[in-house]
Amino acid sequence: MPVVLPDASAFPEIVAATGGGKLFALSPSESRNAELLADALQSLLTSPREAAALGAQGRAAVRRDFSSPQFAARLVAETRERIDAPQPVS
């Protein structure tokens, strides 16, 4: 299942990193945002192959880059780097 997110905050980076979804442009009008979201969802509902491909890309990226073992490895590496870094002299 692909994601459909607004083009705000960190969402564009997430979609770019995973390739697992679509963005929709936010509008100053909240009622217009609902319409824009509905349009983006409708485009995926009418393109099941595109939706399946985006969903598969996103799932693969999350498993590859954001799995528990990946997170743990990054955490250990960051911790070791900080422990081994020279400490400031007071």
MODELLER restraints for C-alpha pairs under 7 A, 6 or more apart:
rsr = mdl.restraints
at = mdl.atoms
rsr.add(forms.Gaussian(group=physical.xy_distance, feature=features.Distance(at['CA:1:A'], at['CA:51:A']), mean=6.81, stdev=0.5))
rsr.add(forms.Gaussian(group=physical.xy_distance, feature=features.Distance(at['CA:1:A'], at['CA:52:A']), mean=6.68, stdev=0.5))
rsr.add(forms.Gaussian(group=physical.xy_distance, feature=features.Distance(at['CA:1:A'], at['CA:55:A']), mean=4.41, stdev=0.5))
rsr.add(forms.Gaussian(group=physical.xy_distance, feature=features.Distance(at['CA:2:A'], at['CA:20:A']), mean=5.34, stdev=0.5))
rsr.add(forms.Gaussian(group=physical.xy_distance, feature=features.Distance(at['CA:2:A'], at['CA:21:A']), mean=4.70, stdev=0.5))
rsr.add(forms.Gaussian(group=physical.xy_distance, feature=features.Distance(at['CA:2:A'], at['CA:51:A']), mean=6.07, stdev=0.5))
rsr.add(forms.Gaussian(group=physical.xy_distance, feature=features.Distance(at['CA:2:A'], at['CA:54:A']), mean=5.41, stdev=0.5))
rsr.add(forms.Gaussian(group=physical.xy_distance, feature=features.Distance(at['CA:2:A'], at['CA:55:A']), mean=4.07, stdev=0.5))
rsr.add(forms.Gaussian(group=physical.xy_distance, feature=features.Distance(at['CA:2:A'], at['CA:58:A']), mean=6.78, stdev=0.5))
rsr.add(forms.Gaussian(group=physical.xy_distance, feature=features.Distance(at['CA:3:A'], at['CA:20:A']), mean=6.39, stdev=0.5))
rsr.add(forms.Gaussian(group=physical.xy_distance, feature=features.Distance(at['CA:3:A'], at['CA:21:A']), mean=4.47, stdev=0.5))
rsr.add(forms.Gaussian(group=physical.xy_distance, feature=features.Distance(at['CA:3:A'], at['CA:22:A']), mean=6.36, stdev=0.5))
rsr.add(forms.Gaussian(group=physical.xy_distance, feature=features.Distance(at['CA:4:A'], at['CA:21:A']), mean=5.63, stdev=0.5))
rsr.add(forms.Gaussian(group=physical.xy_distance, feature=features.Distance(at['CA:4:A'], at['CA:22:A']), mean=4.88, stdev=0.5))
rsr.add(forms.Gaussian(group=physical.xy_distance, feature=features.Distance(at['CA:4:A'], at['CA:23:A']), mean=5.71, stdev=0.5))
rsr.add(forms.Gaussian(group=physical.xy_distance, feature=features.Distance(at['CA:4:A'], at['CA:40:A']), mean=6.93, stdev=0.5))
rsr.add(forms.Gaussian(group=physical.xy_distance, feature=features.Distance(at['CA:4:A'], at['CA:41:A']), mean=6.90, stdev=0.5))
rsr.add(forms.Gaussian(group=physical.xy_distance, feature=features.Distance(at['CA:5:A'], at['CA:11:A']), mean=6.40, stdev=0.5))
rsr.add(forms.Gaussian(group=physical.xy_distance, feature=features.Distance(at['CA:5:A'], at['CA:22:A']), mean=6.41, stdev=0.5))
rsr.add(forms.Gaussian(group=physical.xy_distance, feature=features.Distance(at['CA:5:A'], at['CA:23:A']), mean=4.92, stdev=0.5))
rsr.add(forms.Gaussian(group=physical.xy_distance, feature=features.Distance(at['CA:5:A'], at['CA:24:A']), mean=6.30, stdev=0.5))
rsr.add(forms.Gaussian(group=physical.xy_distance, feature=features.Distance(at['CA:6:A'], at['CA:23:A']), mean=5.29, stdev=0.5))
rsr.add(forms.Gaussian(group=physical.xy_distance, feature=features.Distance(at['CA:6:A'], at['CA:24:A']), mean=4.90, stdev=0.5))
rsr.add(forms.Gaussian(group=physical.xy_distance, feature=features.Distance(at['CA:6:A'], at['CA:25:A']), mean=5.91, stdev=0.5))
rsr.add(forms.Gaussian(group=physical.xy_distance, feature=features.Distance(at['CA:6:A'], at['CA:26:A']), mean=5.93, stdev=0.5))
rsr.add(forms.Gaussian(group=physical.xy_distance, feature=features.Distance(at['CA:7:A'], at['CA:23:A']), mean=5.41, stdev=0.5))
rsr.add(forms.Gaussian(group=physical.xy_distance, feature=features.Distance(at['CA:7:A'], at['CA:24:A']), mean=5.70, stdev=0.5))
rsr.add(forms.Gaussian(group=physical.xy_distance, feature=features.Distance(at['CA:7:A'], at['CA:25:A']), mean=5.37, stdev=0.5))
rsr.add(forms.Gaussian(group=physical.xy_distance, feature=features.Distance(at['CA:7:A'], at['CA:26:A']), mean=6.45, stdev=0.5))
rsr.add(forms.Gaussian(group=physical.xy_distance, feature=features.Distance(at['CA:15:A'], at['CA:21:A']), mean=5.82, stdev=0.5))
rsr.add(forms.Gaussian(group=physical.xy_distance, feature=features.Distance(at['CA:18:A'], at['CA:57:A']), mean=6.55, stdev=0.5))
rsr.add(forms.Gaussian(group=physical.xy_distance, feature=features.Distance(at['CA:18:A'], at['CA:58:A']), mean=4.97, stdev=0.5))
rsr.add(forms.Gaussian(group=physical.xy_distance, feature=features.Distance(at['CA:18:A'], at['CA:61:A']), mean=5.12, stdev=0.5))
rsr.add(forms.Gaussian(group=physical.xy_distance, feature=features.Distance(at['CA:19:A'], at['CA:54:A']), mean=6.36, stdev=0.5))
rsr.add(forms.Gaussian(group=physical.xy_distance, feature=features.Distance(at['CA:19:A'], at['CA:57:A']), mean=5.70, stdev=0.5))
rsr.add(forms.Gaussian(group=physical.xy_distance, feature=features.Distance(at['CA:19:A'], at['CA:58:A']), mean=5.65, stdev=0.5))
rsr.add(forms.Gaussian(group=physical.xy_distance, feature=features.Distance(at['CA:20:A'], at['CA:54:A']), mean=4.49, stdev=0.5))
rsr.add(forms.Gaussian(group=physical.xy_distance, feature=features.Distance(at['CA:20:A'], at['CA:55:A']), mean=5.35, stdev=0.5))
rsr.add(forms.Gaussian(group=physical.xy_distance, feature=features.Distance(at['CA:20:A'], at['CA:57:A']), mean=5.18, stdev=0.5))
rsr.add(forms.Gaussian(group=physical.xy_distance, feature=features.Distance(at['CA:20:A'], at['CA:58:A']), mean=3.59, stdev=0.5))
rsr.add(forms.Gaussian(group=physical.xy_distance, feature=features.Distance(at['CA:21:A'], at['CA:54:A']), mean=5.58, stdev=0.5))
rsr.add(forms.Gaussian(group=physical.xy_distance, feature=features.Distance(at['CA:21:A'], at['CA:55:A']), mean=6.96, stdev=0.5))
rsr.add(forms.Gaussian(group=physical.xy_distance, feature=features.Distance(at['CA:24:A'], at['CA:36:A']), mean=6.43, stdev=0.5))
rsr.add(forms.Gaussian(group=physical.xy_distance, feature=features.Distance(at['CA:24:A'], at['CA:37:A']), mean=6.48, stdev=0.5))
rsr.add(forms.Gaussian(group=physical.xy_distance, feature=features.Distance(at['CA:24:A'], at['CA:40:A']), mean=6.55, stdev=0.5))
rsr.add(forms.Gaussian(group=physical.xy_distance, feature=features.Distance(at['CA:26:A'], at['CA:33:A']), mean=5.91, stdev=0.5))
rsr.add(forms.Gaussian(group=physical.xy_distance, feature=features.Distance(at['CA:27:A'], at['CA:33:A']), mean=5.65, stdev=0.5))
rsr.add(forms.Gaussian(group=physical.xy_distance, feature=features.Distance(at['CA:44:A'], at['CA:50:A']), mean=6.78, stdev=0.5))
rsr.add(forms.Gaussian(group=physical.xy_distance, feature=features.Distance(at['CA:44:A'], at['CA:51:A']), mean=5.31, stdev=0.5))
